[in-house]
């Protein structure tokens, strides 16, 4: 579960960064 959450957070951050740009 922790790993999935970590990946989800990383993906979310990446998406946020891409969308922000």
N, C-alpha and C positions, 0 to 999 in steps of 0.2 A: 504494500500500500504506500509506504514511504517513497519507494522508487517512483511509482506512478505519479504521486503528487509532485515529486521533484521535477519529473519530465514535464508534467502539465504546466508547472510554474515556469519552467524554462521556455517552453513553447509559447506560453502566454506572453512572456516578456519579449520574446523575439517578434511575435505578431504585433505587440504594442509598439515596439521600436519601428517596425516596418511601416505600420499604419501612421505613426506619428510623422515619419519622414515625408 
